[in-house]
Amino acid sequence: MKRRTNRAKGVLLIAFLVFAVVVGLLVFRKYRTATQVTPPAAPAEQVDTRVVTLFFSNQDGTSLAREGREIAVEDTTDDMIASVVDELVVGPLGDLAPTLPHNAKVLGAQLKGDVVKVDFSKELVESLPEGSSAEMTAVYSVVDTVVANFPQVKAVQLLVDGVPVKELKGHLDVSAPIAADFTLEKKEAPAAPEKQ
């Protein structure tokens, strides 16, 4: 009988020790996760940005107006010019009207001296609305935007699929580089003085 009692005590002791070890491991694990210092997440890569001026059409299509936009800085001037013109294709974010077809693509830009060639896909010509004012605002929104943001540029030549074109819709000769014309921009009229 004594042997049975000793054996039962031994089994109880072993069960108690196993239980104590399991509880101890759980407490230790909980303590370790609670006090473990998580290293800070690596900071997100900083992207350099630049605010640019884009020229879109006013609502009635008779003049150009400015809209500011923040865009990522590109590695080269050519890429930066293409990126700025691509924002014209994206269109205005405010109350202004787009000047370029939304399906046109900027294929690239190449600066040589003070003239930049901006290459568009054929959708620029195919999807541009008919009419001289649509053609005028499209051309000068590109030219004025590029010249306003890149002081080293004096003129812009438009290419379609890598080839210079004579016109987009038959109203404006674009076969040679075009200088900016900021007179197309509608200036806000100064407020009239209040009468006393």
C-alpha positions, 0 to 999 in steps of 0.5 A: 500500500505504501508503494502505491501512495509513493507512486501516486505522489510521484505521478502528482509531483511530475504532473505538477512540475510539467504544469509549472513548466508550461505555465512558466513558459507561457508567462515568460513568452507573454513577458517577452512579447510585452517588453520586446522593443519593435524596431521603428519602420524604415522611413518611406522613401522621400520623393522630391517634388516641385510645384509647376504651372499648367495652362488650361482653357477657361470654361468658354475656351477663349483664353488660357488660365493657370493652375498650380500642381505638385509633381515628382521631380524626374532625373533629367530635364527631358523627362521632367518636361515630358512629365509636366506636359503629361499633367496637361493630358491628365487635365485640370483639377479645378474649374478650368477646361482641358486643352488636350485629349485625355487619350493622347500620350506624351511619348517624350521630350528632347531639349536641344539648345533653347528648343524642346521637341515634345512628341505626342501619340497620334491621338493628339490629332485624332481626338482634338476637337475641330475648330481654331480655338481648340487647336490654338488653346491646345498648342499654346497650353503646351508651349506656355506651360513648358516655357513658364516652367523651364526658363532655358526653353524659348520655343517648343516644336510639336511632333506626332509619333516622332515626326514634325507636323504642319498643323493639328487641325488645319488652323495653326502652322506648327511646322516650326518651333513656337514661342510662348504667347502669354497674351492668351492668358486671361488676367483677372480684372482688378476689383472696382473701387467701392463707392462711398 
